[in-house]
Amino acid sequence: MDPLTGLLDGPRARGAFLLRSVLDPPYALRIEDGAPLTVAALVRGVAWVVPDDGEPVALRPGDVAVLRGPDPYTVADDPSTPPQVVIGPGQRCTTLRGEPLAESMALGVRTWGTGPSGSTVLLTGTYQLPGEVSRPLLAALPPRLVVPGEQSRNPLLPVLAEEVTRDEPGQAAVLDRLLDLLLIGALRTWFARPGAAPGWYRAAADPVVGPALRLLQNDPARPWTVASLAAAVGVSRAALARRFTALVGEPPMAYLTGWRLSLAADLLREPDATLAAVARRVGYANPFALSAAFRRVRGISPRAHRAAAETDGGTGAPAAAPARADGSAGGSDGPGYA
């Protein structure tokens, strides 16, 4: 499992909120939903991402922006346009005074805005749930990044723009996968920039460390040692330890422990997973060994971690299902604005 695959084992789109916004200037949407990760792509027109604590970032047609939450920001036709709409938790859309806008701005399936012929079309995909496996990659991202269309040349954007308004069987799954692929393409392009990728991401391309990383990631339950890992990739124990630590930033077994516990933390979000089953899947002989490692590294017991995940909605189910553009309930089939 490489780092980008690991990312999508975290906030993989599962019924993700996906919306097509059709807007005429002047417009300004205040985003306060607290979502951990949002992907925005401009199909046509003009848009600016205006953070509270940084410089405004312009989007041009074809550009893809990746925005890390939970800090609020504004999307507007111009940085000086004052907010007119607030989008809060659960994708609830209101005026500044809290008046709902579901009926007045609905324009069809997964579409909303000021009118069907608006000059600006923006696609927005919001990942609702964080994941432990993905945290190192997400932490390596800036709060806001923009991949210009001429750099990414992503053929998926027009496909997603067309598919988002369809209402057919299995459409939610189609849109989830397209959103994932759009995100992967943007991150690949971003990390290809000189100095943009963290060391452990670049290590995946190393002829020695890359295969070692994949062995650990794909088979964490195996009783690995530095010697057995070195033998599997065809180098000496000392050479692997030295090269792995230099590129990844920590020794192989420390990386393996962190990977196992991240996997365990995500698996514990699943309501039916037992501690014994999770321990076996990530390479611990019994629940007691997993609990001890979890407490030592994370300072919390697996039971307390699971309880916290259930409290903050991290069990794999959104706190409230988004609504369709026609106002009925249904996964990613509508804007969710109430």
N, C-alpha and C positions, 0 to 999 in steps of 0.2 A: 504494500500500500504506500504510494508516494504522498507527499504533503498535500497536493491538491485533492487527491482522493480522500485523504484524512479530513480535509476541510468539509467535504460534502458528506462525510459520515457524522459531521456535527450538525451544522445548520442546513442539512439537505432539505430542499423544498418538498414539503409534504402538505398539500393544501395551502400553499403559501398565498398570501394576499397579493393579488396581481390586478393592476388597474391601468386603463388607458384614459388619460386626461386630455380633453380637447378644450383649449382656452384661447381667449382673445385678450390682448393687453388692454388696460393694465390689470395684472393679476399678481397675487402674492399669497402663498399657502404656508402657514406656520405649522411645521411638523413637530409635534410633541408626543409622538406615539411611543417613544422609548424602545423601539425595535432594535435588536442587536445588530442587524445588518440589512441594508437596503441597496438595491440596484436600480438605477434610473438611467434610461436611455432616451435621448431626444430624437424623435423621428423627423419632425420639421419645426420650423419657427425658431424662437429664441427663449433661453432660460438661463437663470443664474441660481447657483446654490450659495446662500448667504448664511454662514455660520455666525453664532453669537460671539465667538472668540477668535476670529481669523478673517482673512481677506476673502471677498466674494470670488467665486469660481464660475467662469462662463462655460456654458454648454452650447455646442454647435450641432447641427444635424449629423447623426451618426455617432456622436460621442456617447460613451458609457461611463457613468459615475458609480463608484462604490463608496457607500457612506456607512461608517461604523457608529452605532449608537452607544449609549442612549441619549447623548446630548441633543438638544433641540436645534433646529435650523429652519431656514425659510427658503422656499423655491419661488422665484419671482421672474417677471419679465425684465425687471431692472432692479438693481440693488436698492434704489431709493424708494421703490413702491412699498407703501405700508401694508402690513398683513390685512387680508380681508376674510380669510378662512383659517380655522384652527383644526388640525387633525390630531386627535388625542389617542390615548390607549384604546385598543380594540378597533382602531381605524374609525372612530366616531368623528364625524365631520360636522362642525357647527360654525356659526358666525362668531365674531368676537364676543358677543353677548350670550353665547351659549345656545342660540336657536338652531335646531336641526336643519340640515340642508339636503336630506336624502331625496325627497320628491322634487324639489325645485331644480336640482342640478343633475339628476339622472338622465342619461342619454342612451340607455340600452345595456346590453350584456357587457359587464365589466367596463363600462364607459361612463364618464361623467364630465361635467364641465360647464362652460358658459354658453355653448351652442354647438350643434353638429358640424358646423363649417369653420370652427375656430382656426386661427392661423398657426397655433402651436399645438403639437401633439407630443405628449410625453408618456412613456411607459414606465411604470414603477412596480417593482417586485420587492416585497418585504418578507424576510425570513423571520419567523416568529420566535424560534427557540434557539438558545445557545447550546453548544456542545463542548464537552471537555476536550475531546480529541482535537477540535479545531482551534482551541484557544491560542496555541503558539503561532499559528499562521495568522489569525486575526490580529493578534498583538503586534505582528510585524507590519501591519498595514497602517498607513497614516489615517487620521480621522476621516479625511476625504481624499479620494484620488479620482482623476479623470483620465480615461484612455481615449485619445482623439480617434475619430472614425478612420482617418487616413492611416493611422498606425495599426489599428486592429483589423480593419477590413473584414469585420465579422459578418458572414452571410446570414447569421441567425436573426439579426434585428428585423429585417423586413418579414421574415417568416413569423416571428413572434408578434409583430404588429398585426399581421393578418389573422393569426390563430386566436389572439386574445378576445376577439369579438364573436367567436363561434360558440355555439351552445350545442355540443354533440356528445354522445356517450364517450366516456373516457377522456373528456377534454381537460379536466383538472390535472390528470396525470401527464398529458401531453405538455401542458403549460409549465408544470413543475420541472419537467426534464429540460425544456427549452430555456427556462430561467437559469437552471443549474449550468447549462452549457454556455449561456451568455456570461455568467459570472466566471467560469473557468477561463474562457477566452480573454476576458478583461484582465484577470490576474496573471495569466501567462504573459501577456504583453507587458504588464506593469513590471513584473519581476525580471523580464529580459533587459530592462534598463540597467545601465552600469551603476552598481552600488545600491540598487533597490532591494535585492533579495537578501534575506538573512543568511548567515553562514550555513546553517543546517539545511536550508532549502537548496543552496548551491551544492552542498555535499551529495545530494541525490544524483548528480551527474558525474561524480567521481568514480573512476573504474574500480576502486576498492571499497570505499565507504558506501557508495550507492547500493551495491548488492548487499552489503551487510545491513544497511538500514531496512531494505526491503525484506530480508529474512526475519529481522526482529519484528517488523510491523505485521507481516503476513502470518507469522507463527509465534505469537508471544507466549503461548502455553508451553512451548518446548523448553526443557531445562538448559538454557543456554549458559555457556561460560565464554570467557574471552578466547580460550583455546579452541573450543568447538566452533565458534563463529569464525575465527581466523582460518581454521582448516576448511570451512565451508566456502570461503572466498579465495583460498589459495595463497595466503600470506602468513608470515610469522605472527605469533601472538604479540610481540613487542611492536612490530610494524603497524599492525592494525590498531592497537591501543593508542599509539602515538598519532597516527594519521586521523583516526576517528575523533580523538579529543581535540586536535587542532582545528578540524573542519566543523564539527558539530558543536563544540564548546563544552562537552562533558564526556566522560569515559563511556564505553559501550554499555556496561551494566547499569550505570546511573541512568542512561537514556532508556534502557529497557524497563527499569523500575517506573520511571515517569510515564512511559507509554502504557504499561500494564495498568497503572492506577488511573490514568485518564480513560482508558477503555472501561475499567470497572466503574468509574464514576458515571459514565454514560449508560452502561448497562443497568445500573442501580435505579435509573429513572424509569425503567420499565416496571410497571406495577406487579407483574407476575414473576419477576426474576428473583430467585432465592439467592442468598449470600453464598451458599455452597456451590450453586451452579455458576455464579459469576466468578468465584475463586477458580474453579476448574478451567473456565474459558480463558482466563488471563494468566494462568501459570502458577497459581498458588495451590499448595497441597490440600489446604482445608480453609474453612472460614476464619479460623483463628489467625492463621498466617496472613491472610489478606487484611483482616482487621488491624493487626499489629502494624503492617506496612502502611496502611491507610492513615492510621493515627500518627505514625512517626513522620511521614512526609507531609500530610495535609493538616495535621493538628485537629482532626475531627474523626469520629467513628463513621463507618459506612451507614449505620442506622441513622445517625444525625444528618448525614449528607442526604440520604433519601427523604427524610422528613422535610428538610429545607427545600429540596427540589419540588416536593409536592405542594409546599406552601407557595412557592413562587411560580407555579404552573409549569415546572420543568419535567413533567411526567410523560410528555409526548403528545398532549392534547391542548389545543389553544384554550384560553380561559373562556372565550366566547366565539362561536363560529361566525365568520364574516357572512354578510348577507349578499344576496344576488342584486344585480342592478335593478331588478323589478321589485325588490324589497323582500323576497322570500329568502329563507335560509339556504346556505349551500356552499361550504368549502371556499375555493378560490373563484367561484363563479360570479362574484359581484364585488362592488366597491366596499361594502361593509359600512357604509356611512349611514348614520341614523340621526 
